[in-house]
Amino acid sequence: MACCGKNLWNREPKQKPPAHETPYQKKQRQAQARIAARERPFEQKESYRWVEALKTVEAEVSESSIRVIHVFDREGDISEVFDQVRQLKHTGVTVRAAHNRSLDQDSQRLWTKLEAQPIRFEQEIDLPETRERPARKARLAVRFCPVELRTPYRFDNRDPLKVYAVYATEVDCPEGVSPLDWMLLTTEVVADVETSATILRWYSYRWRVEEYHKILKSGCQVERYRLAAEGMKTLLGFLSVIAVELLQLTYLHRTQPEAPAIEVLNPIQIEVLKAKSPKLPRMLTVGWAISAVARLGGYLEHRHKTPIGIQVLWRGWLKLQALCEGWQLARET
């Protein structure tokens, strides 16, 4: 796991409405704001950051044979993204559709065309736990076909945006639960079941991205710091690396807890944790490493029903780095 790039930006605070504003005046003010927003150049809009990410990563891999596939959620479903991708050599994209777009032929709509396609296969995926739902398995019926998205009139290149659509809908959904409904648009060629299943797998990595940002905000508590722009960029660089390391720890703890601890820790970290552990298991595993780091962060091991939280891991990870530094200094003196 690694970070290819990161952009630091913030929204401008909204201006307070005028005092004693009437409903009619409010309506007029909001209409004028919408007109001004539409007339702003795309580079000045918030959505430009999606295109900016494509360009940044493309510059990093342009001298190699690497091809990077960006996975965006519905917020990234903008025509400029697809237009930009067809200008880049090493870049592809998979986006969850947010708009029932008009297709280039006969003004047919995206959802209508995909719903008319036959079900090609069914696939089972694991849904992680969220605030809205418990963890569960979902069975998806999958359709796919090529589509041509109609380009907006603001584009100089009026050729249709040729992409592939993969439409996955949940079957036999439990009662009281909203069924999954994924309409994925991708620049990758989807000609068979195997490629379609790959697109679904790539999109499921979005949960890992969300988990990374949760670690960065809740664990590393990046939003608590108040620094000037350059200082914040430097701090964010350090915290991003730590967040990736913690993400890898938690992922392997869930998926491969019996794997050797050396896969997530270096030899010095293992030596320090061995010295701090009251009792060592026969084999030092990823599960043991996570528990040892959590104990450094204040985790009470006798509370077996309490899961190891990301803040406990963050505190333990910081303490482990300090202990490793002292360990190295003691060896050198």
C-alpha positions in Angstrom: 0.0 0.0 0.0 1.2 3.5 -0.8 0.1 7.1 -1.5 0.7 8.4 -5.1 -0.3 12.0 -4.3 -2.1 14.3 -2.0 -3.7 17.7 -2.5 -4.4 20.1 0.4 -7.3 22.4 0.0 -10.1 23.9 2.0 -13.5 25.4 1.3 -14.0 29.1 1.7 -16.4 30.0 4.6 -19.9 30.9 3.5 -20.9 34.5 3.8 -23.7 35.3 6.3 -27.0 36.3 4.6 -27.9 40.0 5.0 -29.9 40.9 8.1 -33.7 41.2 7.6 -33.6 39.4 4.2 -37.0 38.6 2.9 -37.8 35.2 1.3 -38.0 36.8 -2.1 -34.5 38.5 -1.7 -33.1 35.2 -0.5 -34.4 33.4 -3.6 -32.9 36.1 -5.8 -29.6 35.9 -4.1 -29.4 32.2 -4.4 -30.3 32.3 -8.1 -27.5 34.8 -8.7 -25.1 32.6 -6.8 -26.0 29.7 -9.0 -25.5 31.7 -12.2 -22.1 32.9 -11.0 -21.1 29.3 -10.1 -22.0 28.1 -13.6 -20.0 30.9 -15.2 -16.8 30.2 -13.2 -14.0 28.5 -15.1 -13.8 24.8 -14.4 -10.3 25.2 -13.0 -11.7 27.4 -10.2 -14.5 24.9 -9.3 -14.2 22.4 -6.4 -14.8 19.5 -8.8 -11.5 20.4 -10.6 -9.6 18.5 -7.9 -10.7 15.2 -9.6 -9.1 16.2 -12.9 -6.1 17.6 -11.0 -5.5 14.2 -9.4 -5.5 12.5 -12.8 -2.9 14.9 -14.1 -0.7 14.7 -11.0 -0.5 10.9 -11.0 0.0 10.8 -14.8 3.1 13.0 -14.4 4.5 10.7 -11.8 4.2 7.6 -14.0 4.7 9.1 -17.5 8.3 7.8 -17.8 7.3 4.2 -17.0 5.1 1.4 -18.3 2.8 1.6 -15.3 -0.9 2.2 -15.9 -2.9 3.7 -13.0 -6.6 3.1 -12.6 -8.4 5.8 -10.5 -11.5 4.7 -8.6 -13.9 7.5 -7.8 -17.2 7.6 -5.9 -20.3 9.4 -7.2 -18.8 12.8 -6.6 -16.3 12.1 -9.3 -18.9 11.5 -12.0 -18.3 14.6 -14.1 -17.8 14.7 -17.9 -14.4 16.5 -17.5 -13.0 13.4 -15.8 -13.7 11.1 -18.8 -12.6 13.8 -21.2 -9.3 14.2 -19.4 -8.7 10.4 -19.3 -8.9 10.1 -23.1 -6.0 12.6 -23.3 -3.8 10.6 -20.9 -1.7 7.6 -21.9 -1.1 5.9 -18.5 -4.5 6.6 -16.8 -7.8 4.9 -16.6 -10.8 5.5 -14.3 -13.7 3.7 -12.7 -16.5 5.9 -11.4 -19.8 5.2 -9.7 -22.4 7.0 -11.8 -24.4 9.7 -10.1 -26.4 10.9 -13.1 -28.8 9.0 -15.4 -26.9 10.4 -18.4 -28.2 10.8 -21.9 -26.5 8.4 -24.3 -25.3 9.5 -27.7 -27.7 7.4 -29.7 -31.4 8.1 -29.7 -31.2 10.0 -26.4 -31.5 6.8 -24.5 -30.8 7.0 -20.7 -28.0 5.1 -19.0 -30.1 3.1 -16.5 -32.7 2.2 -19.1 -30.1 0.7 -21.4 -28.3 -1.3 -18.7 -31.6 -2.6 -17.2 -32.4 -4.0 -20.7 -29.2 -6.0 -20.8 -29.3 -9.7 -19.8 -27.7 -10.7 -16.4 -24.3 -12.1 -17.3 -23.3 -13.6 -13.9 -23.8 -13.3 -10.2 -21.1 -12.5 -7.7 -20.9 -12.5 -3.9 -19.0 -9.7 -2.1 -18.4 -8.9 1.6 -19.8 -5.6 2.8 -17.9 -4.1 5.7 -19.7 -2.7 8.7 -20.8 1.0 8.6 -22.9 3.3 10.8 -25.9 2.4 8.7 -25.5 -1.4 8.4 -23.8 -4.4 10.0 -21.2 -6.4 8.0 -22.8 -8.9 5.7 -22.5 -10.8 2.4 -24.3 -9.5 -0.7 -25.1 -11.4 -3.9 -25.0 -9.2 -7.0 -26.6 -9.7 -10.4 -24.2 -8.1 -12.9 -24.9 -6.7 -16.4 -22.4 -4.9 -18.6 -22.1 -3.3 -22.1 -20.3 -0.4 -23.9 -22.0 3.0 -23.8 -21.4 6.3 -25.5 -22.0 9.3 -23.2 -23.2 12.5 -24.8 -20.7 15.3 -24.4 -21.8 18.7 -22.9 -22.0 21.6 -25.3 -19.2 23.4 -23.4 -16.6 20.8 -24.7 -14.5 21.7 -27.8 -14.2 18.0 -28.6 -17.8 16.9 -29.3 -17.0 13.3 -29.9 -19.0 11.0 -27.6 -17.3 9.7 -24.4 -16.9 6.0 -25.1 -16.8 4.0 -21.9 -18.1 0.7 -20.5 -20.9 0.4 -17.9 -21.0 -2.4 -15.3 -24.4 -2.5 -13.5 -24.6 -4.6 -10.3 -27.9 -5.0 -8.3 -28.3 -6.9 -5.1 -30.6 -10.0 -5.1 -32.3 -11.6 -2.1 -31.5 -8.5 0.0 -32.4 -8.9 3.8 -35.6 -7.2 4.9 -35.2 -3.7 6.2 -31.9 -3.1 4.4 -31.4 -1.0 1.3 -30.2 -3.2 -1.6 -26.9 -2.4 -3.3 -27.2 -0.7 -6.7 -23.9 0.1 -8.4 -23.7 1.7 -11.8 -20.0 1.8 -12.6 -18.6 3.6 -15.6 -15.0 2.7 -16.6 -12.6 3.5 -19.4 -11.3 -0.1 -19.3 -12.6 -2.5 -22.0 -15.1 -4.8 -20.4 -15.6 -7.7 -22.9 -16.1 -10.7 -20.6 -17.2 -11.8 -17.2 -13.7 -11.9 -15.8 -13.0 -8.2 -16.6 -16.4 -7.2 -15.2 -15.7 -9.0 -12.0 -12.3 -7.1 -11.8 -14.1 -3.8 -12.2 -16.4 -4.7 -9.2 -13.4 -5.7 -7.2 -11.6 -2.4 -8.0 -14.6 -0.4 -6.9 -14.8 -2.3 -3.6 -11.3 -0.9 -2.8 -13.2 2.4 -2.2 -14.0 1.2 1.3 -10.3 0.9 1.9 -9.8 4.5 0.8 -12.5 5.6 3.2 -10.9 3.6 5.9 -7.6 5.4 5.2 -9.2 8.8 5.6 -10.9 7.6 8.8 -7.5 6.6 10.2 -6.0 10.0 9.0 -8.8 12.0 10.7 -9.9 9.9 13.7 -6.6 8.1 14.5 -3.9 10.6 13.5 -6.4 13.5 14.2 -5.0 15.6 11.4 -7.9 18.1 11.6 -6.9 19.1 15.2 -3.7 20.8 14.0 -3.7 24.5 13.3 -0.7 25.3 11.2 0.2 27.7 8.3 -0.1 26.3 4.8 3.5 25.1 4.3 3.7 23.7 7.8 0.5 21.8 7.4 1.7 20.3 4.1 4.8 19.0 5.8 2.8 17.6 8.7 0.3 16.0 6.4 3.1 14.3 4.5 4.3 12.6 7.7 0.8 11.7 8.9 -0.2 10.3 5.5 2.7 7.8 5.7 1.7 6.7 9.2 -1.9 6.4 8.2 -0.9 4.0 5.3 1.1 1.9 7.7 -1.8 1.7 10.2 -4.1 0.9 7.3 -1.9 -2.0 6.3 -1.7 -3.2 9.9 -5.5 -3.2 10.4 -6.1 -4.8 7.0 -3.7 -7.7 7.6 -5.1 -8.1 11.1 -8.6 -8.7 9.6 -7.5 -10.8 6.6 -4.2 -12.6 7.7 -3.9 -12.5 11.5 -1.8 -15.7 11.5 0.8 -14.2 9.0 4.3 -13.6 10.4 4.7 -10.3 12.2 7.8 -9.4 10.0 5.3 -8.6 7.2 4.1 -5.5 9.0 7.0 -4.7 11.4 10.7 -4.3 11.0 13.2 -6.3 13.1 13.8 -3.4 15.6 10.0 -2.9 16.2 9.6 -6.6 16.8 12.5 -6.6 19.3 11.0 -3.7 21.2 7.6 -5.3 21.3 9.1 -8.6 22.5 10.8 -6.7 25.4 7.6 -5.0 26.3 5.4 -8.1 26.1 4.8 -10.0 29.4 4.3 -13.3 27.6 5.4 -14.3 24.1 3.5 -16.8 21.9 5.3 -19.6 20.1 5.0 -17.7 16.8 5.0 -14.0 16.4 2.0 -13.2 14.1 0.3 -10.1 12.8 -2.4 -10.7 15.4 0.2 -10.6 18.2 1.8 -7.5 16.7 -1.5 -5.6 16.6 -2.3 -6.5 20.2 1.2 -5.6 21.4 1.0 -2.1 19.7 -2.5 -1.6 21.1 -1.3 -2.4 24.7 1.3 0.4 24.3 -1.6 2.7 23.4 -3.5 1.8 26.6 -5.7 -1.1 25.3 -7.0 -3.2 28.2 -6.5 -6.8 27.0 -8.8 -8.3 29.6 -11.8 -6.6 27.8 -12.0 -9.2 25.1 -15.3 -8.0 23.8 -13.9 -4.5 23.1 -12.4 -4.2 19.6 -9.1 -2.5 19.2 -9.9 1.1 18.1 -7.9 3.2 15.7 -7.1 5.8 18.3 -5.5 3.2 20.6 -3.4 1.9 17.7 -2.4 5.5 16.8 -1.2 6.2 20.4 0.6 2.8 20.5 2.2 3.4 17.1 3.6 6.7 18.3 5.0 5.2 21.5 6.5 2.3 19.5 8.4 4.8 17.3 9.8 6.6 20.4 10.8 3.3 22.0 12.5 2.2 18.8 14.5 5.4 18.6 15.6 5.0 22.2 16.5 1.3 21.5 18.7 2.3 18.6 20.4 5.1 20.6 21.2 2.6 23.4 22.8 0.3 20.9 25.0 3.0 19.4 26.3 4.2 22.8 
